[in-house]
Each structure stands twice: as C-alpha cells, then as structure tokens.
Amino acid sequence: MKQSPSVRVGVVGAGIMGVDHARTIGRFVAHADLTMVADIDFSRARDAGEEFPRKKITTDPMELIGSPDVDAIIIASPDDTHAGLVLGALELRKPVLCEKPLATTVDDCLRILRVESGIICKDNSNRLVSVGFMRRFDPGLSEVRDRVEANDIGRPLVVHCVSRGVSPPPGATSQLSITGSAVHEFDIVPWLVGSPICEVAWFAPANHMADDVLQDPQVMILRTDSGTLATVEVFVGATYGYDIRCEVVGERGALELSPLARASASRYGQRCTGYASDWRGRFAEAYRLELQAWVDSVYHEWPSPLASARDGLVASAVADATIMSMKEGGSSRRVTVPN
Ligand SMILES: NC(=O)c1ccc[n+]([C@@H]2O[C@H](COP(=O)([O-])OP(=O)(O)OC[C@H]3O[C@@H](n4cnc5c(N)ncnc54)[C@H](O)[C@@H]3O)[C@@H](O)[C@H]2O)c1
C-alpha cells in the first residue's frame, strides 16, 4: 500500500452506521478514498455519501469485496451478515473493519479467528480483521485508561458503566440490548483495567413499563480475573438523551468520564448542558480516530491498533454468559472463551 496515494475503501451496508462511516472516510480521514458502497437496497447505496460522485455502487456486497477498486472494507450491514462478509474479505486477503459484533455466535467468531490465524502464519502478514469497538478511541476513555495504567488511583477496585439511550431501536429485545449495547462495556471494562472478565450475573429491576420481550433497564455485574468488579447499566429507553458514563474507583482515588458539553446555557436560574441524541454525536471523535488509525495501519502496513478478532470473540463469549445468566434468572455464570 505504501506506494499508492490513498487506501480505497468500500463500505458494505448504507444504513445509520454505514452512511456515517462513508462520510467520515470521505471527509475527515487522511490517505483514504471512498470508492464503493454496497447495500441490498439500491437507493440506500446510491444516497450514501452522495457528495462523493466518483464512488461506485452495487447491491451485491461480494462484488464490492472482490472489486479491484477496493483495497479495504468496512462492514456496517446487520449483525447476522458479518461473519460471511468477513470470511469473504479474508479469502481475498483484504483488510476488513467489521462493526461490532464480529459475528452473532461464538462459533462464528472462532471460525473467523482460525481462518485469519492461518493466513497470518502462511503469509507472515499482519492481522486482517479489526472490530469496531470505537470506545477504545474515545479521548475521555483513553485518558481514564492511561491514568489507570500509570497507577494514578492505585489498583482498580470497581468500575461503574452506564449506557442510556433515548428510545429502544426497532425490534429491541433484552438479548439484543446485551449483544448490541452491553457488548461495548464487555470490551471496554477489561481494556480499562487490563484484566479479562471471568464471571457475570444479570439482573433487571421491576419496571411496569418493561415487558417480557424487552427488560429495560438491565444491570449486569462483572468480575475480572484480577478481582475488579464492574456494574453495567444498559437502559435503551431512558428517554432523556444518549448518556454514557464511566467511573473507575481505585485504592487511592477515582477517575470519572466528564460529561461532554460544548456549551452550557444559563437561564431561569439554572445552568444547563445538553445530551447527544445518539451515539453518532457522542462518539463522533472516537469514530474518526478509529477510522484514521485503521486507514493508517492499512496504508503503512502497520499492525492494526483496533480491537482484534480475538477481542470480538471474547466480547461475544461474555455476552453469551450474560444471556445464560438472564435465562436462569440472574445466576452467576463463568465466562469460557474457546481456543
Ligand atoms: N459501533 C457502534 O457504536 C455501533 C452503533 C450502531 C450500530 N452498530 C452496528 O453497525 C451495524 C449496522 O447498524 P445500523 O444501525 O447502521 O443498521 P441499519 O439497519 O441502519 O443499516 C443496515 C444497512 O445494511 C443493509 N443490508 C442488509 N443486509 C445487507 C447485506 N447482506 N449486504 C449489504 N447491505 C445489507 C440494509 O439495507 C441497511 O441499509 C450493525 O452490525 C450494528 O450492530 C455499531
């Protein structure tokens, strides 16, 4: 890649995330060109990143993956399409950034990991699969992690994570809140404290607004190998705004994510700041930094600094254990990650 002027990126799936990634790649990422978009819905592919008229469009994601105009692929189609598309990219040895989750089953994550490991061994190459756990690039969370690592607060004892949204997405279920939302925390907690999650338990409060399909909010307790406890609240229908909180409590102090506010308004005897309406606003900088880091790794042939296929597998294994705990009414479950 070093000799070409830019990495030619193709985006599969032109929905909420795909359009956001296409625009970020096209406008804000150096050494990258958006060259192709695929969506089974032709009009979505056409409209995605419409300010980039040179891009090609297709309704066939495999055509994009195989296209000579595409060096690297972003997968932002629905979760159940990820495994097949990642394997398609691996077959052609193309770097792929797959939105979370890597796959909908632990078995499929493992399959991807094994295929990728085979290629790395055979070709003596860098890893090809990156997973879109973009919170690792959030400047606030990165600072918390750096200060934990620098031993600013001593050994981390407890982590409190809160993830609230305005309203449940269409088709929301308790299980999807775990695999779609809590999975970010399953990735970020071990990344923050430097130790994998070994045990989980799931709970839900009595809530007359909730039903059997969607328990909301849900509260999970995680334990890491090093003995840190984490509480995770996921509340997809919290109504008031998109609100992400994180605090790490250590032996000698605590580190807390500051609320992101560009401006505050003072009136009627109150000082107010607003919330983002969804993750795109709250994590815009994290997505941009993640995409830049990924493109840089492809361009310079550096190892990808993003979450790996193994990180995707581990997060899915934690989600599986959490779903088991939910089905058993909150019993504690050990996390097993297959090799
Ligand atoms: N990292 C994050 O913060 C984050 C946030 C939201 C969503 N996501 C993930 O991003 C992915 C996309 O989510 P979304 O909210 O944009 O969904 P969406 O429903 O808005 O968009 C999905 C798009 O994919 C298209 N599509 C469906 N099957 C396809 C296929 N086989 N090939 C190509 N296109 C296909 C659909 O027509 C649609 O346009 C999901 O995996 C989701 O879990 C990640």
The ligand as a Tripos MOL2 file, in Angstrom:
@<TRIPOS>MOLECULE
LIG
   44    48     1     0     0
SMALL
NO_CHARGES

@<TRIPOS>ATOM
      1 N1        -20.0440    0.7470   16.9620 N.am      1 LIG1
      2 C1        -21.1990    1.2910   17.2290 C.2       1 LIG1
      3 O1        -21.2770    2.1840   18.0680 O.2       1 LIG1
      4 C2        -22.4370    0.8760   16.5000 C.ar      1 LIG1
      5 C3        -23.6020    1.6510   16.6070 C.ar      1 LIG1
      6 C4        -24.7270    1.2490   15.8960 C.ar      1 LIG1
      7 C5        -24.7010    0.1090   15.1110 C.ar      1 LIG1
      8 N2        -23.5770   -0.6500   15.0480 N.ar      1 LIG1
      9 C6        -23.5290   -1.8630   14.2220 C.3       1 LIG1
     10 O2        -23.4380   -1.4450   12.8630 O.3       1 LIG1
     11 C7        -24.1640   -2.3440   12.0190 C.3       1 LIG1
     12 C8        -25.1890   -1.5580   11.2210 C.3       1 LIG1
     13 O3        -26.1140   -0.9610   12.1020 O.3       1 LIG1
     14 P1        -27.0870    0.2140   11.6040 P.3       1 LIG1
     15 O4        -27.6870    0.7800   12.8120 O.co2     1 LIG1
     16 O5        -26.3920    1.0960   10.6390 O.co2     1 LIG1
     17 O6        -28.1930   -0.6560   10.8100 O.3       1 LIG1
     18 P2        -29.2060   -0.1510    9.7000 P.3       1 LIG1
     19 O7        -30.3460   -1.0980    9.7310 O.co2     1 LIG1
     20 O8        -29.4530    1.3140    9.8140 O.co2     1 LIG1
     21 O9        -28.3940   -0.3700    8.3290 O.3       1 LIG1
     22 C9        -28.0510   -1.6270    7.8130 C.3       1 LIG1
     23 C10       -27.9840   -1.4980    6.2960 C.3       1 LIG1
     24 O10       -27.4760   -2.7290    5.7720 O.3       1 LIG1
     25 C11       -28.2160   -3.0740    4.6070 C.3       1 LIG1
     26 N3        -28.0900   -4.5160    4.4070 N.ar      1 LIG1
     27 C12       -28.8160   -5.5270    4.9270 C.ar      1 LIG1
     28 N4        -28.3140   -6.7260    4.5530 N.ar      1 LIG1
     29 C13       -27.2450   -6.4410    3.7650 C.ar      1 LIG1
     30 C14       -26.3120   -7.2490    3.0870 C.ar      1 LIG1
     31 N5        -26.3550   -8.5890    3.1360 N.pl3     1 LIG1
     32 N6        -25.3380   -6.6340    2.3610 N.ar      1 LIG1
     33 C15       -25.2820   -5.2810    2.2990 C.ar      1 LIG1
     34 N7        -26.1410   -4.4630    2.9230 N.ar      1 LIG1
     35 C16       -27.0980   -5.0400    3.6650 C.ar      1 LIG1
     36 C17       -29.6320   -2.5830    4.8960 C.3       1 LIG1
     37 O11       -30.3730   -2.3990    3.6860 O.3       1 LIG1
     38 C18       -29.3450   -1.2770    5.6330 C.3       1 LIG1
     39 O12       -29.2520   -0.1850    4.7290 O.3       1 LIG1
     40 C19       -24.7670   -3.3840   12.9500 C.3       1 LIG1
     41 O13       -23.9450   -4.5110   12.9730 O.3       1 LIG1
     42 C20       -24.7740   -2.7100   14.3080 C.3       1 LIG1
     43 O14       -24.7110   -3.6220   15.3880 O.3       1 LIG1
     44 C21       -22.4480   -0.2700   15.7130 C.ar      1 LIG1
@<TRIPOS>BOND
     1     1     2 1
     2     2     3 2
     3     2     4 1
     4     4     5 ar
     5     4    44 ar
     6     5     6 ar
     7     6     7 ar
     8     7     8 ar
     9     8     9 1
    10     8    44 ar
    11     9    10 1
    12     9    42 1
    13    10    11 1
    14    11    12 1
    15    11    40 1
    16    12    13 1
    17    13    14 1
    18    14    15 2
    19    14    16 1
    20    14    17 1
    21    17    18 1
    22    18    19 2
    23    18    20 1
    24    18    21 1
    25    21    22 1
    26    22    23 1
    27    23    24 1
    28    23    38 1
    29    24    25 1
    30    25    26 1
    31    25    36 1
    32    26    27 ar
    33    26    35 ar
    34    27    28 ar
    35    28    29 ar
    36    29    30 ar
    37    29    35 ar
    38    30    31 1
    39    30    32 ar
    40    32    33 ar
    41    33    34 ar
    42    34    35 ar
    43    36    37 1
    44    36    38 1
    45    38    39 1
    46    40    41 1
    47    40    42 1
    48    42    43 1
@<TRIPOS>SUBSTRUCTURE
     1 LIG1         1 GROUP 0 **** ****
